[in-house]
Amino acid sequence: MHISDGILSLKWCAFWYAVCIPFWYLGIREIRKKSEKDPKYKPMLALMGAAVFIISVWHIPVPVTGSCSHPVGTPMAAIIVGPFATVVITSIALFFQAFLGHGGITTLGANTFSMGIMGTFTGYATYVLLRKAKAPLWLSAGSAGFVGDMVTYLTSSFELAVGLHANNVLHYWWLYFMGYGPTQIPLAIGEFIFTAAVVQYIAERSNVTWGVAYA
């Protein structure tokens, strides 16, 4: 993730921005609705935004891809404040990270799609499915963190492959993902642990009714 400016063509940058627009719209709407229902929602949203920023700014460079490997934090945020709201706070985090040398402005759409949309929704879906199957809360949340983390990098690899090697997408998709793998798999295991711990802690010590599907 954190694809830098100048790596993708402007055509692909514009495409990924366009894909993100409906998610940003729905995210803003979700934030407004939940903020009106519960005054405690906005402070938690801000906290999750800060968490996503801090978690995802810690990185390990990956020279093969021209990007970097790091935890994402978006599955955890999706469980707590909702998936569409997480897209919005992820974009804000990525915007400010671009000024710290992580990612870019032209590639904000691509980075939002991989981390804020794919990582968020696959992680959240994993959580919901496991909870419906009566899996323990910690296992459901941890699995969400692991899946969302790995899918983020599968998506980033795809964005690089389709944007740079349109004639041989599958080969380069696999090649880029293998570049991420040695650093990302241990980080995804770490994301399993901290997502499980944080969600379990919040469930046990708060009366949150607006984000975490504990039932």
Secondary structure as UniProt FT lines:
FT   TURN            5..7
FT   HELIX           10..37
FT   TURN            39..40
FT   HELIX           41..57
FT   STRAND          60..62
FT   TURN            63..66
FT   STRAND          67..69
FT   HELIX           74..81
FT   HELIX           83..98
FT   TURN            99..101
FT   TURN            106..107
FT   HELIX           108..111
FT   HELIX           112..118
FT   HELIX           119..132
FT   TURN            133..134
FT   HELIX           137..164
FT   HELIX           166..168
FT   HELIX           169..205
//
